[in-house]
């Protein structure tokens, strides 16, 4: 599990985090480990300073470079769908602010995250360091290519929507592994669960999704 240390300033937001957890619970989130991760992860550290007063609203917020930090309920739903137990090696595509990375770090043994925007990757690394998350590595690169050096992964979470699941990500999925990604055209995506079951790759649609575009060799053009 993650090793983290929340500074004293983070504790002033504990009540806000508790209310966010109650909101998630009221909306149907039941996984106790997921709720605990939201209760302990300081979202305010991962949003621009000017928006920190809104950090614990259940809404997406802009983080610069035409990217957003996703709505907490959306993230909680996706994390539940991955069914993490705390022992997994996880690949995240789209580090963004680093908040979802920190949530994953609380739910898995190791997290490897790829971000294509340099300013976001650097800021996420710093925010993760400041919040004491130590079981995460962030790579600047094309997320559609995955991170082959540490494959295979027990779970892969793609935080952007692409026209199809990139073949390198499927190749890097461990036997019995689960990959979650919004698939489809701009603005009309379907959250898709991909599972490697022996030699079979099974894809299951889970519902509508709306995410920023997945840009890269196996995604949309930048």
Residue, then its C-alpha position, 0 to 999 in steps of 0.5 A: x500500500x501507499x506510504x504517504x505523509x500529510x502535512x499539517x496544512x492538509x489537516x485543515x481540509x479534513x472536514x471538506x474531504x469528509x463531506x466529499x466522501x459522504x457525497x460519493x457515498x450518497x451517489x452510490x460509491x460502496x468500495x470502502x478502500x476507495x472511500x478511504x483513499x478520497x478521505x486521505x488524499x488532499x485534492x487541494x494540493x493538486x489544483x491551481x491555487x486560485x481554485x483551492x477553495x473549490x477543491x472538494x466540490x464534486x466537479x471537474x476543474x481546469x488545471x491548465x494546458x486544456x486539461x482538467x482534474x476529473x469529477x471525484x465521482x467519476x474517478x471513484x466509479x472508475x476506481x471501483x471498476x478496477x477492483x484493486x486489492x492493494x497488491x497490483x502494479x498499475x499503469x496510468x495513462x494521463x497523469x494530469x494533476x497527479x490527483x488520480x495518481x495519488x488515489x491509485x497509489x493508495x489502492x495499489x502497490x506500485x503506480x507507473x504514470x505517463x503524461x505527455x505535457x511536460x508542465x503537467x508532468x513536472x507539477x504532478x511529480x512535485x505535488x506527489x512528492x509534497x504529499x508524501x506519495x512514494x510508490x509512484x513513478x511519472x514518465x514524460x512521454x506518449x501514453x498510447x505507447x504505455x511504459x513497457x519497461x515495467x510491464x506487465x500491469x495488473x491494471x491500466x487506467x486511461x484518463x483520456x478518450x481515444x478512437x480505440x484501445x491502443x494495442x501497446x496497452x493491451x500487450x502490456x496487460x497482465x494475464x487476468x488484468x483489467x484495463x479501463x478506458x473511454x473509447x469513441x469519437x470526440x464527445x461520444x465515448x463509451x467507458x470500456x473495460x478490457x480484460x485479458x482472460x487467458x488468450x482471450x481479450x474481452x471488452x465490456x461497455x460500462x456506460x457513456x463517458x466524456x474525457x479529454x482526447x487521448x493524443x499520441x501515436x495510437x490516439x488522436x492527432x495532437 
